[in-house]
Structure formats: structure tokens, C-alpha cells
């Protein structure tokens, strides 16, 4: 049981730890150490509380392989249609982006060993092979994700070992911008970097024998892992490069090249980390979409496999150079799905008699803490994110 919970926490962390991590220093460095850290903690706390609201709704609704069942039981048919529409749009956008990014990495890796394939062939191969793992079930994703996450931690550790000794305190304290509007604009990038909420219904079902307290701790610990990784990476990058340098970079490749100028290992290590980050995020998101399709269409695994990957793969092939644009669309959808929908589900369920819900083995029925005040703050958090997306 404990190993399953640990693996589930790592799925939460791995889904959040996408390639967007590498861009975080580029968007936050200009505001300095204090404001960059505060903004990161603010986004993490709001996202984690919204995830706990979804956990409460999932538990009280009796679990289910996807948000389809939870939405039907809590928000009725209208809410089910809206939730499914948002969820499909989000998951398809994310999978498209990950297939595009992974296809590029696979092409470069194969070229390095003398095997030349087209971008289309690499994207198709990645989606089909990685999709087989997802179709094998949550347990298979869990076991593979544990191994991949261990390697990611090693890669991040090597990066920090290389960069920490050369950190400049002056660079950490430097801030080239004091614009709070520009700081608010970064929240969309950070929010997407904590986009793990979609895997919660699958993990509740996977850990059906766990107590509600264990499920809560699984989510909190899983969300803390990317927070710590993001902050360490932010400090290491900020300490080695000036704020002016960070702002001048046009893409992540330039950031990696600048850090690698004095640390030859950085280029290789961060390339491996990027590939693993894409793969763990792909597995988490694809698992959520696979379980959603299994819940909605009630078909066998072969049919569900096709339903899950045909649309994202087709979209990736048609939008082969739109990685960042696709992620941008996903950000706005995620605000509704990760904040407002769980809130609506929880409000509906809290209006019912608690005796109607099943307690866990310890006789406890889970309820996210904070009461009406926390719920109101969560609503304001969602409004803040929408405003940041529209500025």
C-alpha cells in the first residue's frame, strides 16, 4: 500500500514536472529572489488547495475512473457536458504539445546514432509506444514513472552540484524589473507547471484501499516535490546568470547553452532531463485521458487506446511547430478545470447530508480544510489566474 501511495505521489509530481520547468528562471529571474519565490509559493498553494477540493469531490462521489462520473454525480448532465468538454480540450492540447516536443527529441537522439527518421515518423512512434504503457493500466504507469522519476532526480542533482558552487549572491539579489503587472503575467506559466489535477480521479481509484488522510498526504507530498525542484532550479540558474542575461534569451536552448558555457555537463544532463520530463508528463496526462475514455465509452482496452491517441496524434502532426502555442491554449482551459469545476463539485456535495457518503476504514469522511474562507480565496485565485491570462 505504501509503495502504491509513493508511486502515486510521484505520478502527481511527474505530471507537473514538464519541460516548462526549464523556462521558469527565464520568466522569474528579472523580479529577483524574493518576488520570484513568493509568486511560486502563491501559485503552488492555490493549485494544491484546488486539487484537495477535487479529492473531496472524488471521494464523496464514490471515485470513478474519470471526472466524467464525478461530474455526472455532482453537477448533473449539464455540468457533465461542460466538464467533459473542458477536460478533453485540455488533455488533447497537452498531449499534442508533448507529442510535438517528444518527437523532436526522439529525432535528435536517433540522428545521434545514425538513424534518420522524419518528424512525423518519430511522433507516431513515440505516441504508439508510450501509449502501450498507458493502455497497460495505472500500475504499469506507476512502475515506469518511479524509474523515470529516479533518473530525473539524479539529473537534477547533477545540475545542482555543477551550478551551486558558482552561485553569485549578487545575482540572486538582483532585480531588473519592479513591474508587478509583468510579475502577474508569469502566473500563467507557473500555473501550467503545477497542472497535475487531471490525474487525481485515476489515483483515487488506483488507491481504493487507502484512507482519506493517506490520499490527502499523497497529493500534498506529490505537489511539494515539483515546488522544491522548481525553487532549487530557479536559484541555481539565477545565481549563475544575471537578470539581464535571462531576459535576453529567446528560448530554453539559449539558457542551457549559457549555463553550459562554464559547465560542460549541463548540456547533456538538461537534455536528458527535458526528455524525461516530457515523458513523465505525457504518461500522467495520457493516463487521465485513457481512464476518462474508459469511463465515458465503456469499451475494451484496444478501442480505448485508439480513442485516446488518435486525436492528439493527428493534431500533433498538423501542428508540428506549435508547441508553445498549444500550451498557451491549455493554460486558460486549466483554470476552469482545475479551480472552478472542483469548487462547484465540492459546494454541491457539501450541501448534502454527510451520512449519504461512505467513510474510509478509519471511520473518517474527508473534507478539505478552511471552510467558506478558503473556498472564497480559491475563487479569487481562479479569477486572478484568468485576469493574468487575459492581460
N, C-alpha and C positions, 0 to 999 in steps of 0.2 A: 504493500500500500504506500509506504513512504517513498519508495523508488518511483512509483507512478506519479505521486504528487510532485516530486522533484522534477521528473521529466516534463510534467505539465507546466510547472513554473518556467522551465527552460523553453517550452513552446511559446509561452507568453512573451518571454524575453526575446527569443529568436524571431518571432513575428514582428516585434517592434524594431529590432536592430537590423534595419535595412541599410542600403547603400547611402541613404540620406545622412547617416551619421557623419560621413566624411565631409559633408557640406556645412555642418553645424559651426565649426570655427570661422568659416568664411562669412556667415551671416551675423555672428555674435561678437566676434573679436573687436569690432570697431567701437563697441559700447563699454568695453573694459570688463574686468573680472567680476566686480560686484553686480552690475546690472545684468550681465550675461548669466550669472549664477541664479539670481533672483527670478529672471524670466523662465529659466529652465525648471526651477522648483515650482513655480506657479503653474506652468502647463502640466507638469507631472502630477501635481496634487489634484487639479481639476479633472484630468483624464482618469486617474486611478479611482476617484470617487464615483465618476460616472460608470466605470467598469463594475464597481461594487453594487451600484443600483441594478445593473443588468444581471449580476449574480443573484440578487434578491428576487428579481422577476423570474429568472430561470428556475430557481429552486421552488418558488411558490407555484409556478405553472406546472411543476412536475417534470422539469427537464425537457428533453427533446433533442433530436439531432441538429436542429437549426432554429433560427429565430422565427421561421415560418409558424411552427407550432406555438411558440411563446406569444407571438403577436396575435394569433387567432384566439388564444385563450384569454388574452388580456385586453386587446383593443378591438376585437370583433373583425368582421370581414373587411371593412373599410381600412382599418389600421393594418390588417394583414397585407392588403394590396400595396399600401404605401410603404410599409416596412420592406416587403419583398422587392419592390421596385428600387428602393434606395440601396438595399443590400446587394442586389445583382449588379447595379450600376457601379457600386464601389468595388466589389470583388473583381468584376471583369476589368475595370480600369487598372486596378493594382496588378492583376495577373498579366495584362497586356504589357505594362511597364516592366515587370520583372522578366518576362519572356524576351522583350527587346534588349534589356540590359544583359541578361544571361547569354543570349545569342551572340552578342558582340564579344563577351569574354570567352565563350567557347571557341569562336572563330580564331581569336588571337592565340589561345592555348594550342589549338590544333595546328595553326601555322607554325608555331614554335617547334613542333615535332615533324614538320614537313608534310602535313596533311592539309590540303586546301579544299575547303568546302564553302559554298555560298552562304550568305547570311540567312537566307530562307531555310536552307538545309540544317543549319545549326540551331535555329529557333525551333523548327519542327522536332529535331532530335531531342533537344532539351525538354520541351514540353511533354513529349510522349514518354520519355524515360523517367523523368521526375514524377510524371503523373501516375505511373505504375505504382510508385511508393505510396502515393496518396490514396490510390484505389485499394491498396492492401489494408488500409484501416488506420485508425488513430494510433494503435500500438506500434505499427511499423514506423509511422512518422515520429513518434516519441523516441524510439530507439535510435533511429538515424540522426534525429535532431540533437540527441545527447552527444553523440560522437562529433558532429559538426560543430556544436557549441564549444566543446572542449578545445578543438583546434582553433576556433575563433578567439577564445580566451588566451591561448598561447600566443597567437599572432599579436593581439593587443598588448600582451605583456612584453613581447619583444620590442614593440614600438615604443612603449613607455620607458623600457630600460635604455633604449637608444636616445630618447629625447629628454628625459627628466634631468640628467646630469648637466645639460646645456641650457636649461631654462633660465631666462633673464627675468628678474623681479621687475625691472623697469618696463619690460614688455607687458607683463601681467597687469601692471597698474595703469598702463597707457590706454587712453580712450580718445579716438579721433572724432567721435560723434557724440553729441549730447541730445540728439533729437529723439524724443520719446515716441513720436509718430513712427519713425523708422524702426524703433525698437519693437513697437506693437506689430509692425508688418512681419517681423520674424516669427511671430507666434504660429502662423500657418505652417511653416516648415517644421517647427518643433512639435506641433500637434500631430502632424502626419508621422513624425518619428516615434510617437507613442501609440500608433494605431493598431493595438492588439485586441481591441474589444470584440472583434468578429469571431475569435476562437473560443470565447467563454462558453457558449452553449454546448459546443462539442466536448470541451473539457469537463463540464459538469456531468455529462452523460458518461464519459470515459471513467470518471472517478465517482461512480454511483454509490460506492460503499463508504466514501469519505464523509466525515462530519462537516457541518456547515462552517465551523471555525477553521477546519483544515482547508476548505475551499477558499475561504476569505484570505487566509495566510498565503495560500498558493498564488493568488492574484497579486497581493501586495508585494511579496518577495519577487515574483516574476517581473513586476513593473519597476522594482528598485534596481534590478540588475542593469537594464539599459540606462537608467538615470546615472548610476555610478560610472558606467563605461563612457557615456556622453561627457560627463564632467571631467573625468581624467583626460580624455582625448582633447577636450576643449582647452584645458590648462596646459597640456603638453605642447599643443600647436601654437597657442597664444604666446607661450614662454619662449618659443624658438623663432618666431617671426613677428615683425612689427604689425600694428594695426593697419598702417598704410599698405603694406605688402598684401595683407589678407584681402583688403577691399579691391585691390587691383587685379586679383586673379579672376579669369573669365570662367574657369571650370575647375573641377576637382583634380584633374590631371596636372594642372599647373601648381596646385597646392602640394600634391605629392612630390612633384619634381623639385619644388623649392625646399621641402623638408629633406628630400633625398640627396640634395647637393652636398650636405655635410655628413650624411648618414647613408651609406650605400645600401644597407639592408632594407631601408624604408620602402623603396620602390617595390621590391619583391613581396615583402610582408604585407603591405597595404593592398597590393593587387590580389593576394590570396584572401585577405580579409574581406575585400569587396565581393569577391566571388562567393564566399561562404555566407556573407550577409544577405546577398540576393537569394541564395538557395534556401536558407532558413526562413526568410520572409515568404518566399514562394510556397514552401511546404505548408506554413501556417495558414496563409490565405487560401490556398488551393484546398486544404482540408476543410476549411469553413464552407467553401462553395460546394464541395463534394457532399458534405453532410446536409447542407441546405437542399441540394437537389434530391438527395436520397429521402429526405423528409417530405419534400413537396411532391415528388413524382412517384415515389414508391416503386422504383424499378430495380432490376438486378444491378450488380456492380459494373458489368460491362457497358450497359446502357447509360448508367450514371456517369461513368468515366467519359464517354463521348459527350454527354450533355455538359459536363463540367469544363472540358478543354477546347471544344470546337470553336466557341465564340471568342474567347480570349486569344486563341492562336490565330484565328482569321483576322482579328483586329490588330494583332501584333505584326502580321505580315503586311497589312495595308498601311500601317503607321510606323514603319520601321525606324524612322528618325525622330519620333515624337516622345521620347522617354520622359522628359521633364514636363511637357505639356499635359500628358496623360496623368501624371502625378498631381498636377495642379488642379485638374477637374476632380480628382479623388478627394482632395482636401475639403472642398465645400460639402460634398456628399457626406463625408465622415462626420462633420459637425452635427448634422441631423441624426445620423445613425448611432453615433457614439455618445451623444449627450441628450438630445431632446426625446428620442424614442425610448431609451431606458427609463428616463424620468417619467414619461407618460405611462409606461407599463407599471412602474412602481406606485405611482399615485393611484392608479386604478385598483391595484391589488391591496393597497393599504386601506382602501375604503371598504374592504370586505372583512368578514369575521375571521380572525386568525385560526379559529378552530376548524375552518374548512381546508386548511393546508396541513401537509404531512410534516412532522418534526423528524429530526435525524435520530441516530442511535442514542444520543445523549439526552434526548427529550427537548432539544432546543430548536426553535424556528428562527432562521437568520433574518436579520433586519439591519440594513446599512445604518450606521450611526449618524447623529447630527440633527435629526428631526426636521422640522419645517425650515429652520435657518439654513441648514446645509443644502436642502433642496432648492431654496431660493438662490443661494450662492451658486449652485450648479447651473441654474437657469441663466444667471447673469454671466457665468463663464461661457456658456454657449453663445450668448448674444455678443460677448466680447470677441469670440473667435470669428463669428460671422462678420462683424464690423471690420476685423483685421483682414479678412479675405477680400472685402469689398473696397478697402482704402486704396 
